[in-house]
Every structure is written in C-alpha cells, then in structure tokens.
Amino acid sequence: MAWLSENGILVGLALLDGLSYAAAVFMVAVGLNLVFGVLRVLNVAHGSLYAIGGYAAASIGLFAASLGAPPWLGLPILLAAAVLVGVALGPVIERLLLRRMQDREPVLQLLVTFALFMILEDLQKLVWGVQPVVFDAPLKWLGTVDVPFGTDVIPFTAYQLYVLPGVALATLAILAYVLRYTLTGRMVVAVTVDREAARAMGIDAAKVTMLTFTVGAALAALGGALAAPTVSLVPGVGASTIVLSFAVVATAGLGQIEGAAVAALLIGLGRSFAVYVAPEFEVVVPYAIMVAVLLFRPQGLFGVAETRRI
C-alpha cells in the first residue's frame, strides 16, 4: 500500500507539474504560431521577448515591493509588463526588420531573426546583468492548496494550479473567438490565407501584420511574465524556451492555434513524467514526441498539406 501511495503521489505531481508547464509553454508557442500564420516568418527572437517579459515583470514587481506595494499587486504587474513589452518592441521589430524579410528566403529569415535574438540576449545582460533575478511575491501570496488525488492529498502552489492554466485557457478562448467571430479576426484569417487577395478586397495587410505581431510579442512576454514567479531568470532562459516552442509548433502544425494547446499539453506532460520517472531523459522527451509525430504526419498533428504557388 505504501508503494501504491508513493507512486500515486508521483503521478499526481507529474500531472500537476505538466499542466502548469504546458500552460507556460503554450503562451509562447501560440504567439509564435500566430505570427507565422500571418507573416510566414519563424521568428527566433520570439524567445528573447519571453525573457524580456519575465525580466520586465520581475523588475517592476521588485520596484513596487520596495515602495511597500501589497503582494496582490504582483498579479496585475505581470499582465502590465507583458503589454508594455509587446507594445514597445512589437511594432518596432515588425516594421524595421520582419516586414523587410517577408519575401526573402526562409533561411535568410532565420538568420536575421537569430541575429536579432543574439542582440537582445546581450541587451538583457547589459540591463539586468548575469545574476539570477527572482520575483516570487505572487507565488507566495497565493500560497498552496491541497489537491485530492485518489486516497492521497498533494500540496501544490495555487499560482501554478490556477493562474497559469487559467490564463492559458482564457488566451486560447479569446484568440479562438476573435479569429472566428470578429471582423478583425476575419481580416487576420484573410491575410493568412491569401495576402494578395486580402489586399484586393481592401484589407490593409500591413496594419493587420503589425497588429498580429504586436499581439504575438505580447503573448511571448506574457509567457515570460507568468513564468517569472516560478523560476529564476538567468541569461539563456529565452533560448531554451524558443527551442521548446518550436517543438510545440512543429508538433501541432504551423499556423494551428488550438493545435498548439494540445501539443503543449502533450509535450508538457511528457517532460513532466520524464522528470519524475527518468530524469536523464527530461531534455530528450519533448523532441522525441515531436519526431514521432513528424515521422507519421510531416505537417503536424493538426496541420494540413498545402500546395505551393510558384
């Protein structure tokens, strides 16, 4: 019975950790997928926006705490920091760089966005240094809850149980509603399907592109801001996140919003169970899942094969 109880707790912890981890990864991957759908550019610098969002949230939160702000204020600070980063950097990057790359070769697009990623990585070190930055006020303020699992009770942080999955689900629902039932969403879909036809119908494709990239940048920054209370922010955090996000995007299928949620959940749970069962395979499992999917469905789980116009 003790063996069953111990293993039951491990399974429960793996499920809870996998859920919260998948929610954080989804926030970055869905922004990456949204941007690719409209711009057709795989933006490597998306990982830097994640890191900057986390650093900005931590810096603003720590500054507010030094002024005696109440701990609950940390939650709106996370959202405000993400919006600030998205609005400040999104339009600048899209207008000055990505707009010029739209009709270029994919390899050149990757090289240019990778160069931007390296520049932003150095900028992070210049501004925040190389020492870990920690802002865990929202995590401590919400405390822990007892989650019943079978005959056992698992203590788990309320922030990871409610806030991360809740924001991820809300983001998915809002994006799905906007893209399907609003005029702006339909314009985004039109530009995604056929940019030339959208222009012929009178849609300002340039404005749609800028708006989409700004939203994608804000989602990446929000992912970093939400992760800030649960991790120590150090140089390189954006690199590991963007690689994992690419795995989620490839598993789901390029341009798939709902599919990104399923793929993030699949990869998040796979990684979490690897941590508890076979820690040496923690890094390998997400990419093994991606490879297994692509071997049977090269277009991803929810992607569709497209004809190329030449």
N, C-alpha and C positions, 0 to 999 in steps of 0.2 A: 504493500500500500504506500509506503514511504517513497518507493521508486516511482510509482504512478503519479503521486502528488508532486514530486520534484519535477518530473518530465512534463506534467501538465502545466506547471508554472512557467517552465521554459517555453512551451508552446504559446502560452498566453502572452508572455513578454515579447516573443518574436512577432506575434501578430500585431501587438500594440506598437512596437517599435517600427515595424514595417509599414504600418498605416501612416504614422506621423512622418516617417522618412519619405514615403511616396508622395505625401501632400506637398512637402517642401520641394522635391524634385519636379513635381508636376507644374508648379508655378513658373519655374524657369523653362521647362520643356514646352509648355503651351505657348509662352511668348515667342520662343524660337520658332515653333511651328507656324504661328500666326504670321510672323514676319516673312518666313519663307513662302507661305502661301501667296502673299501679295507681291513681295519684291523678287522672289525666286533667288534669294541670296542666303546661303548658310553663314550666318554671322558668328564667327568665332569669338568676337569681342562681347558677345552676349554674356559670357561668363564673368567678364570684368564688371558689367553692370550689376550682376548679382553681388559681387564682392563690394562694390562701392555702395550699393543699397544697404548692405549689412554694416559697413563701417559708418555710413552717414547716420543710420538709426542708432547705433551704439554711441556715437559722439554726441548727438543731440540728446539722447536719453541720459547719458552721464552728466552732460552740462545741466540739464533740467534738474537732475537729482542733486547736484551740487548747490543749486539755488533753493533746495528744500521742497521740490515738487512732490506731490503724493505718488506712491508707486503705481496706482492705476493709470496715471497719465502715460505710462510707458507704452500701453497698447495703442492709443491714437498716434503716438510719436512714431511707431513702426510704420503705420499707414502714411503719415505725412512725409516721412523721409523717403519712402518709395515714390510717392507722387512727385516730390521735389527732384529726385534724381532723374525720373523719367522725363519730366517737362524740361529740365535743364540740359540734359545730354541727348535725349532722343532726337529732337528736331535738328540739332547741330550735326550729329553724326549722319543722319539720313540725308540732309541737304548737301553737306560738304563732301561726303565720301560715298555712301551707298548709292545715291542717285546716279553718280557717275559710273558705278560698277554694274548697273542693271543689264546692260547689253554686252558685257565682256565675258570672256571665257570663265567657266566655273573655277578653274584652277587659279586664275588671277584674282577672282573674288575672294577665294580662301586665303590667298597670300596677303592681300591687302587687309582683310579683317583680322588676320593673325598679327600683322604688323601693328594694327590699332590695339589689339589685345596686349601686346608687349609694352606699348607706350603707356597704356592705362595701368598695367601692373607696376611699372616703375613710378608712375604718378601716385599710386597708392602707398608705395614705400616712402616716397618723398613727403606725403602729407601725414600718414599715420605711423610711419616707422616700421620696424620689423618685430616689435614685441607684441604678444597676443593682446587683443582688445576684447574685454568681456563686459556684456551688459545683460545681466540676468534678472533685473528687477521684475519684469512681467512674470517670469517663471516662478520666482519666489512669492510674489504677491498672490498668485492663484493657488499655490500650494499643491498638494497631492490629493487624489481621490482613490478610494478602494474599489477596484473593478472586480466583480464576481466572475469567476471562471471555473465552471464545474463546481466542485466542492471546496475550491480554494478562493482566496481573495488576493488580488495583486495590487499593491500600491503603485500608482502611476501619476506622473505630473499632469495636472489639469490642463496646462498650457498645450502640451503635446497631444492630449486626448481630445480636447475640444477646439482650441483655437486654430491649430494647423489644419486639421481635416475640415473644420467648418469654413475657413477662408477659402480653401481649395474647392470645396463643393459650391460655395457661393460664386466663386470666379467662373467655374465651369457653367453654372446655370445662367449667369449674366451673359457670358460670351455666346452661349447657345441661343439665348433669347434675342440678343441684339443682332446676331448674324442671320437669324431666320425670320424675325418679325418686325424689324425696324427698317426704315429707309436707308439709314447709314449702313446697316449691316448688309443690305441687299447691294448697295454700291460696292462695298468691300468684296462681296462674293463675285460681283460682275467683273471687277478689276482682276480678281484672282483667276477667273475662268478665261477671260479674253480681254486683255488690256486695250487692244486696238478697237474692238467692238464697243467697249465701255466708253472710250473717248468719242466714238462716232455717235453714241447715244447722248452725249452732252455731259458725261460724268468727268469731273476734274480728277483725273487719275493721280496727279502729283499731290493734291491735298489728301486724297484717300491714303496714298502711300505714306505720307508724313504722319497722318493720324494713326495709322496702323503701327508704324514703327515706334511712335511715342508710347502707345499702349503696350506694345511688346517690351519696350525698355522698362516701363513702369512695373510690368509683371515680373521681369527678371529682378529688378531692385526690390520688389515686394517679397520675392522668394528669399533674397539675402536678408532683408529686414526681419522676416519671420523666423529665419534660422538663427539670427544673432543671439537671442536669449538662450539658445540650446548648445551653442558651440563657441569655441574661442576663435576669433577672427585673426588669421595669420596670412602672410603672403603665400599665394598659391592656392587659396581656397576657391578662387574663381576657375582655375584650370581644371581641378578635379570635378567641379560641378558641370562645366560645359561639356566635358567628355562624357559624363554620365547622361547629360541631357541629350546629346547626340544619339546615345544608345536608345533612349526612350523614343526619340523622334523616328529613328530608323525602324524600331520595333513596331511602332504604331502605324507608320506610313507618313510620308511627307505631306504636310498640309492638313492632317487629321486632328481636330480639336478634341472631340470625345475620345478618339482612339488614344490620344496622349494620356488621358486619365487612366485608362485600362492598362496601358503599357507601363506607366509609372507605378501603378499598384502591383503589377506582376513583378517588375524589377525590384521594387522596394521590399516586397515580401521575400523574394528570393535572396536578396542581400541580407536581410534581417535573419532569416533562418540559417544562412551560412555563418553568420557571426556567432550564433549560439551552438550550432552543431559542428561546423568545421571552419574555424576562424581563418585558417590558412587559405581558404577559397573565397573569402569575402570580396576581394577585388575582382576575381575571375567570374563569379556567378552572373552579375548583370550582363556582361558581354557574351557569356556563354548562352544566355537566354536570347540575346539579340541574334547571335549567329544561328542558333537553332531555328528561330523564326524565319530569318532571311534565306536559309537553305531551302525551305519549303514554299515561302512566299516572299520573293525578292522585293515586292512592292510594299511589304509590311503587313501587319495583321488586318488593317482596315484600309490600306491603300488600294488604288485601282490602277491597272496598267493603262498608260496614256500613249497615244500616238504623238510623234514628234513632227512639227511642221518645219519643213526645210525649203 
